[in-house]
Amino acid sequence: MKKYINVLCVLILALTLIDFVSPFFVSSRRDVSISLDPQSLSLGTAVFLLVVVLVAFAAAIICFVTFIKFILNVNRNEVFTTKNISLLRKYGVYTLLCGVCMIILIVYMGIALNEALTDCLDTFIEGFFALLMAEVFCIGLKMQEGKNTAA
């Protein structure tokens, strides 16, 4: 059973990576030419975009690390723990942060906001799903604690 869970988790990590990278390469509108001329940027804009890229990169790394820690905890049969709940919450929040950074970058590159939202919608769904799973794990932990105190 753990083998199948590990395969599923590796697939989720691969899809997450594709999800974070794909909006920059595939636009929902094929006729839009996306160009970012570095010579026309002001210093403030360049610094802002650099900070957004660094925040997105750091958030993506934190997402992957927390998800891998979560997988390792589940493999050790530590499922309903406060550590896993905090890992899932962190994964969800940082996934949402990656989505926001992607929208900022995509909109700045010349794509309309509604198209950027369409490109990044699955990232937001993934983040909200992770937060939902964290709440499910929280309920499971409370049920497990109630079962242990009743016995």
N, C-alpha and C positions, 0 to 999 in steps of 0.2 A: 504494500500500500504506500509506503514511504517513497518508493521508487516513482510511482505515478504522481505523487504530490510534488516531488522534486522536478520531474519533467514539466509539470504544469507551472511551477514557479519559474523555471528557466524560460519557458515560453512567455510568461507574463513580463519578465525582465526584458526579453528581446522585444516584445511589443511596446513596452514602455520606452525603450531606446528609440525605436522607430517612430513612436508617437512624438517624442521630443524633437526629433531631427526633421521629420517629414514636412512640417509647415514651411520650412525655409527653402525647400527644394521643389515642392509641388503646391501650386496655388490652385484654388478652386476655379479660378478664371484662367483659362489657358492663353487668352489673348493679351494679358497684361504683361508688360515688360517691367521687370523689377530691377531697379538700378539704385545703387547707393554710391554717389560720387564723394569719395573722401576729401577731395580738394574743395568742395563747396560747403563743407561742414564748418561751423564755427567751433571755437575751442570748447565752449560750454556744452554744445550739442554732442561733440565727440566724447567729452568726458562722461556725459550722461549716458550715452549709448554704451560706452566701455563699462560703466558701473552696472548697467542693466545686464549686459552679457556676462559679467563676472558673477553677479547675483544668480542668474539663471544657471550658469555652470556649477556654482557651488551648491545650489538647491538640487540640481540633477544628481550630483555626486552623493549628497546626503540622502536623497531618495533611494539610490541603489544600495548604499551601505545599510540603511535602516531596513530595507526589504530583505537583504541577505541575512542580517541579524535575526529578523523575524523568522525566516526559513530555517535557520540553524536552531533557533529555540523550539520550533515545532518538531524538528527532527529529534531533538532531545526529549520529546514528550512533555515539554513545558508549553502547554497550549493556552490555557486561560490564566494568565498571570498579568500583573500590573505592568510588567516590563513589556510584554507583547502589546498591551493596549497603548502604552505610550509610544512604542515603535510604529504602530499602525497610524496613530494620530499624527506623529511627526511626518510619516510618509505622505499622508493625505494633505497636510498643510503645505509641505514643500512641493508636492505635485501641483497644487493650486498656484503656488508662487511661480513655478516654472511656466504655467499657462499664462499668467498675467505678464510675465517678462516676454514670452513669445508674442503675445498680442501687441505689446508696446513696440517690439522690434519689427513685427510684420507691418503694423500700421505706419511706422516711420519709413519703411521701405516702399511705401506707395500703394499698399492694398487697402481697400475700404474696410471700415471697422466691421461691418456685417460679414464680409468675406473672411476677415481674420478670426472672428468668432466661429465661423463655420470650420475653418482650418484647425482651430484649437479646441473645439467642443469636446472631442474625445479625451483630451487632457483633463478638462474640468470634470467630466463624468468619472474618470478614473480617480481623481482626487476626492470627489464626494463619495464614491463607492468605498474608498479606503477609510474615510471618516465614518461611514455607515458600518463597515466591518468592525471598526474599533468600538463602536457602541454595542454591537452584537457581542463582541468579546467581553465587554464590560458587564453586560447582562449575564453572560455565561459565567463570569467570575463570581458575580453576586449569587447566582443559583448554586454554584459549586460551594461557596462559603456557607450558604444557608443549609445545604445538604450535610456539610461537615459538622456544623454546630448542632443540627438536629440529631445526629447519630451519636 
